Amino acid sequence: MAVFTLSKPIKFVLSGVHGPRREEVISEIAFRSLTANDLRLLEQFKGQPASLALHATAALSGLTVNQVKKIDIDDYATIAKEAWRALAVGCKRI
């Protein structure tokens, strides 16, 4: 589907049980294709457009909501618009 290159990559620290603490950087985000299950986000976040965009972006990119929250607003605006567009297209198909 869509691929986005972040103008300001996001950094986060992984410190799990399965390995040493390390820093990861995400500089590119790719959306997968929309699934029928993704449309449930419209009901779950009805009347909450900011939360809907945040959770749709996370679902379509495979990132966690906390990772999405770290995306610079200039990058996020473009990415969130694509998440909205994907949901709108999905709705029109059913």
C-alpha positions as CSV (number, residue, x, y, z in Angstrom):
1,M,0.0,0.0,0.0
2,A,1.6,3.3,1.1
3,V,5.2,3.9,2.3
4,F,6.3,7.0,4.2
5,T,9.8,8.2,4.9
6,L,9.9,10.1,8.1
7,S,11.7,13.5,8.0
8,K,12.4,13.0,11.7
9,P,13.0,9.3,12.5
10,I,11.6,8.0,15.8
11,K,13.8,6.4,18.4
12,F,12.8,4.0,21.1
13,V,14.5,1.7,23.5
14,L,14.0,-2.1,23.6
15,S,14.8,-3.6,27.0
16,G,13.1,-7.0,27.0
17,V,13.8,-10.2,28.8
18,H,15.1,-11.8,25.5
19,G,18.1,-9.6,25.0
20,P,20.2,-6.6,25.9
21,R,18.8,-3.2,26.1
22,R,19.1,-1.5,22.7
23,E,17.9,1.6,20.8
24,E,15.9,1.2,17.6
25,V,15.2,3.8,15.0
26,I,12.3,3.9,12.6
27,S,12.8,6.1,9.5
28,E,10.2,4.5,7.2
29,I,6.6,3.3,7.8
30,A,4.7,1.1,5.4
31,F,1.0,0.5,5.5
32,R,-0.4,-3.0,4.9
33,S,-3.7,-3.4,3.1
34,L,-6.9,-2.7,5.0
35,T,-8.8,-5.7,6.4
36,A,-12.5,-6.1,7.3
37,N,-11.4,-6.1,11.0
38,D,-9.9,-2.7,10.6
39,L,-13.3,-1.2,10.0
40,R,-14.2,-2.0,13.6
41,L,-12.0,0.9,14.6
42,L,-14.7,3.2,13.2
43,E,-17.2,1.9,15.8
44,Q,-14.6,1.6,18.6
45,F,-13.5,5.2,18.3
46,K,-16.8,6.8,17.1
47,G,-16.8,10.5,17.9
48,Q,-13.0,10.4,18.7
49,P,-11.3,11.4,15.4
50,A,-7.8,11.9,17.0
51,S,-7.9,8.5,18.7
52,L,-9.3,6.9,15.5
53,A,-6.4,8.3,13.4
54,L,-3.9,7.2,16.0
55,H,-5.1,3.6,16.3
56,A,-5.7,3.3,12.5
57,T,-2.1,4.4,11.9
58,A,-0.9,1.9,14.4
59,A,-3.0,-0.9,13.0
60,L,-2.0,-0.3,9.4
61,S,1.7,0.2,10.1
62,G,2.3,-2.5,12.6
63,L,3.6,0.0,15.1
64,T,2.4,0.3,18.7
65,V,0.2,3.3,19.6
66,N,3.1,4.6,21.8
67,Q,5.4,4.5,18.8
68,V,2.9,6.3,16.6
69,K,2.6,9.0,19.4
70,K,6.3,9.8,18.9
71,I,6.0,10.6,15.2
72,D,6.6,14.3,14.4
73,I,3.4,16.1,13.7
74,D,4.4,17.1,10.2
75,D,5.1,13.5,9.3
76,Y,2.0,12.3,11.2
77,A,-0.4,14.7,9.4
78,T,0.5,13.0,6.1
79,I,0.4,9.5,7.5
80,A,-2.9,10.0,9.3
81,K,-4.5,11.4,6.2
82,E,-3.7,8.1,4.4
83,A,-5.1,6.1,7.3
84,W,-8.3,8.1,7.0
85,R,-8.4,7.6,3.3
86,A,-7.9,3.8,3.6
87,L,-10.8,3.6,6.1
88,A,-13.0,5.7,3.8
89,V,-12.2,3.5,0.8
90,G,-12.9,0.4,2.9
91,C,-16.3,1.8,3.9
92,K,-17.3,2.5,0.4
93,R,-16.6,-1.1,-0.6
94,I,-19.1,-2.6,1.8
